[in-house]
Amino acid sequence: MKISNTASAVRVTLSPTEISDLQFVIEAAERAGHYMPARVPNIMAALTRGADDVRMKQAMKRAEKDRVTRIEQDRRGRERQFMLGDRYSVMASRADYADASSDPDARQWVDLVFHEIMQRPLPDQYELRRDVWRVHVVQLDGGTLGAVVGGDCTQTADPAEITSVAEQLIARFEGRA
């Protein structure tokens, strides 16, 4: 509770809990038969509305904070980034992917949601993988991005598959070099 005096009034700041306590005391006094001025019910109604507004704002702040936390946790759960050795950067994103390549031997994985938003048709012969990791590997050159090693998708949502897919991509890349 904060109290400050002005030239013509006393300004009081009450928390919702303090308003509840004040309501309890006034209701107990009324039940005990004490005299209450006619304006007390209006004052208490205004205080109740104010306390409800404060509680609503607090709940909205908590909900927004929880929403931001949930979005961040979901993002962290759907993205991975790490180094393999000191030369390769591995990035993986979890989503639904489709192979948009018209060549059955070549793979060109696209995020299915993004592809649908762009309203592009998939080729007649395509593969669809739901809830898997799209793995991208880049070779580093002196701390900066160098050659793109390649990318592929895991078979399942198991994050342990990311490393094996990355190692296969690196082995293919080093075999060509």
C-alpha positions as CSV (number, residue, x, y, z in Angstrom):
1,M,0.0,0.0,0.0
2,K,1.2,3.5,-0.9
3,I,-0.3,6.6,0.6
4,S,0.5,10.2,-0.6
5,N,-1.1,13.4,0.5
6,T,-2.1,16.1,-2.0
7,A,-3.5,19.6,-1.3
8,S,-7.1,18.3,-1.3
9,A,-7.1,14.6,-0.9
10,V,-5.2,11.5,0.2
11,R,-4.1,9.2,-2.7
12,V,-4.0,5.5,-1.8
13,T,-2.6,2.7,-4.0
14,L,-3.8,-0.7,-3.0
15,S,-2.9,-4.1,-4.4
16,P,-5.8,-6.5,-5.2
17,T,-5.0,-8.5,-2.1
18,E,-5.3,-5.3,0.1
19,I,-8.6,-4.5,-1.6
20,S,-9.9,-8.0,-0.7
21,D,-8.8,-7.5,2.9
22,L,-10.6,-4.2,3.0
23,Q,-13.7,-5.7,1.6
24,F,-13.6,-8.5,4.2
25,V,-13.3,-5.9,7.0
26,I,-16.2,-3.8,5.7
27,E,-18.5,-6.8,5.1
28,A,-17.7,-8.1,8.7
29,A,-18.5,-4.6,10.1
30,E,-21.8,-4.6,8.2
31,R,-22.7,-8.1,9.5
32,A,-21.8,-7.0,13.0
33,G,-24.4,-4.2,12.6
34,H,-22.0,-1.2,12.3
35,Y,-23.3,1.9,10.5
36,M,-22.0,2.2,6.9
37,P,-22.4,5.5,5.0
38,A,-24.5,5.2,1.8
39,R,-21.5,5.7,-0.5
40,V,-19.5,2.7,0.9
41,P,-21.1,0.2,-1.6
42,N,-20.2,2.4,-4.5
43,I,-16.6,2.8,-3.2
44,M,-16.3,-1.0,-2.7
45,A,-17.7,-1.6,-6.2
46,A,-15.2,0.7,-7.8
47,L,-12.4,-0.9,-5.8
48,T,-13.5,-4.4,-6.9
49,R,-13.6,-3.3,-10.6
50,G,-10.1,-1.8,-10.1
51,A,-8.8,-5.0,-8.5
52,D,-10.4,-7.1,-11.3
53,D,-8.7,-4.9,-13.9
54,V,-5.3,-5.3,-12.2
55,R,-5.7,-9.1,-12.0
56,M,-6.7,-9.2,-15.7
57,K,-3.6,-7.2,-16.7
58,Q,-1.4,-9.5,-14.6
59,A,-3.0,-12.6,-16.1
60,M,-2.5,-11.2,-19.6
61,K,1.2,-10.4,-18.9
62,R,1.7,-13.9,-17.5
63,A,0.0,-15.4,-20.6
64,E,2.1,-13.3,-23.0
65,K,5.3,-14.3,-21.1
66,D,4.3,-17.9,-21.2
67,R,3.5,-17.7,-24.9
68,V,6.9,-16.2,-25.7
69,T,8.6,-18.9,-23.5
70,R,6.5,-21.6,-25.2
71,I,7.4,-20.3,-28.7
72,E,11.1,-20.2,-27.8
73,Q,11.0,-23.7,-26.4
74,D,9.2,-25.0,-29.5
75,R,11.8,-23.3,-31.7
76,R,14.6,-24.8,-29.7
77,G,12.9,-28.2,-29.9
78,R,12.7,-27.9,-33.7
79,E,16.2,-26.5,-34.4
80,R,19.7,-27.9,-33.8
81,Q,23.1,-26.4,-34.6
82,F,26.5,-27.9,-33.8
83,M,30.0,-28.5,-35.1
84,L,31.3,-31.8,-36.4
85,G,35.0,-31.6,-35.9
86,D,36.4,-28.1,-36.4
87,R,35.6,-27.9,-40.2
88,Y,31.9,-28.6,-40.5
89,S,28.8,-26.7,-39.3
90,V,25.6,-28.8,-39.0
91,M,22.2,-27.2,-38.9
92,A,19.0,-29.2,-38.6
93,S,15.3,-28.1,-38.7
94,R,12.4,-30.4,-37.8
95,A,9.2,-30.2,-39.9
96,D,7.4,-32.0,-42.7
97,Y,9.4,-32.2,-45.9
98,A,8.8,-33.3,-49.5
99,D,11.3,-34.2,-52.1
100,A,10.6,-31.7,-54.9
101,S,13.1,-33.1,-57.3
102,S,11.8,-34.5,-60.6
103,D,14.9,-36.9,-60.6
104,P,14.3,-39.9,-58.3
105,D,18.0,-40.2,-57.6
106,A,18.5,-36.6,-56.7
107,R,16.9,-35.2,-53.5
108,Q,15.7,-31.6,-53.1
109,W,13.9,-31.4,-49.8
110,V,11.5,-28.5,-49.3
111,D,9.5,-27.5,-46.2
112,L,6.0,-28.8,-47.1
113,V,4.2,-25.9,-45.4
114,F,6.3,-23.3,-47.2
115,H,5.9,-25.1,-50.5
116,E,2.1,-25.1,-50.0
117,I,2.1,-21.4,-49.2
118,M,4.0,-20.7,-52.4
119,Q,1.3,-22.8,-54.2
120,R,3.8,-24.7,-56.2
121,P,2.9,-28.2,-57.3
122,L,5.1,-31.2,-56.4
123,P,6.4,-33.5,-59.2
124,D,4.3,-36.6,-59.9
125,Q,7.0,-38.8,-58.3
126,Y,7.8,-37.3,-54.9
127,E,8.6,-38.6,-51.4
128,L,6.9,-37.1,-48.3
129,R,8.4,-37.3,-44.8
130,R,6.5,-36.0,-41.9
131,D,8.1,-34.8,-38.6
132,V,11.7,-35.4,-39.7
133,W,15.0,-33.4,-39.5
134,R,16.3,-31.6,-42.6
135,V,20.0,-31.6,-42.2
136,H,22.3,-28.9,-43.8
137,V,26.1,-29.2,-43.6
138,V,28.5,-26.4,-44.5
139,Q,32.3,-26.6,-44.6
140,L,33.9,-23.8,-42.7
141,D,36.9,-21.9,-44.2
142,G,38.9,-20.0,-41.5
143,G,35.8,-19.4,-39.4
144,T,33.6,-18.2,-42.2
145,L,31.2,-20.2,-44.3
146,G,32.9,-22.0,-47.1
147,A,31.5,-24.8,-49.4
148,V,28.0,-26.1,-49.0
149,V,28.5,-29.8,-48.3
150,G,24.9,-30.8,-48.9
151,G,21.6,-31.6,-47.2
152,D,19.3,-34.5,-46.7
153,C,16.5,-35.6,-44.4
154,T,16.4,-38.1,-41.6
155,Q,14.0,-41.1,-41.7
156,T,12.4,-40.3,-38.3
157,A,12.1,-37.5,-35.7
158,D,14.9,-39.0,-33.6
159,P,17.6,-36.3,-33.2
160,A,20.3,-39.0,-32.9
161,E,19.9,-39.5,-36.7
162,I,21.1,-35.9,-37.4
163,T,24.8,-36.8,-36.8
164,S,24.7,-39.9,-39.0
165,V,23.1,-38.1,-41.9
166,A,25.6,-35.3,-41.5
167,E,28.5,-37.8,-41.5
168,Q,27.2,-39.4,-44.6
169,L,27.0,-36.1,-46.4
170,I,30.5,-35.2,-45.3
171,A,31.8,-38.6,-46.5
172,R,30.2,-38.1,-49.9
173,F,31.6,-34.5,-50.1
174,E,35.1,-35.6,-49.2
175,G,34.9,-38.5,-51.7
176,R,34.2,-36.0,-54.5
177,A,36.9,-33.5,-53.4
